[in-house]
């Protein structure tokens, strides 16, 4: 497969594209900027010659703060990255996938899309909304040839935790050695997209054994 990589850091994306080879392409984009995200779909389609066969909505930001003391900026940026950007990309590509009669939308959820904790008043609402969006999408796409899968892992050991675990919140969060490895999530995605075309994996929930 050719891979279109999207994230904020251009240099890291370009390094990864070189590592992957096979025509992988880097598309630096700040997913909190709605106008930029809206233009991203056209850039990807132009480079790849159409809508992708698989869309993996994986972007996420996470920061803990009590609702009463949370800034509007934190709440808005969290929802923009975790919910609005996936909606824009899903909308942009799902229509073309449906017209083509094939495609797969993978939504990366979280344990927080079904479970809440104090201080998680921005990330969890965004992930609950993302799960609801997936469920609506699945109903709307059934029978079109386009599949939709929600992959919801528990905590995964990524750089998202670099700042969070150094704060006071670390006492209510798992240690990094108790988290899932990133490749576990990747394997779950691969499992979903590798099924026969007649099979849809509606949802996968992952936890550390």
Number of C-alpha atoms within 10 A of each C-alpha: 9 14 18 18 17 20 15 13 13 15 11 13 20 17 11 15 20 14 10 13 11 11 13 19 21 22 19 18 17 17 25 18 14 15 11 14 19 16 14 21 20 15 13 21 15 11 12 16 9 16 21 23 17 20 20 17 20 15 16 21 15 17 17 18 18 12 14 8 8 14 11 11 9 17 18 14 18 24 23 20 23 28 23 22 23 24 16 18 20 22 14 19 23 25 14 15 24 17 12 15 14 17 24 23 25 24 24 24 30 24 18 20 19 13 11 14 10 10 17 17 19 24 28 24 20 24 25 20 18 24 24 13 17 24 16 12 19 19 10 12 17 12 12 14 17 25 28 27 24 26 23 23 23 16 22 22 17 12 8 13 18 11 11 15 16 10 10 10 13 13 10 10 13 11 13 15 9 13 17 19 15 13 11 15 20 11 11 17 20 11 12 22 22 10 11 8 13 8 11 18 16 15 18 17 14 18 13 12 6
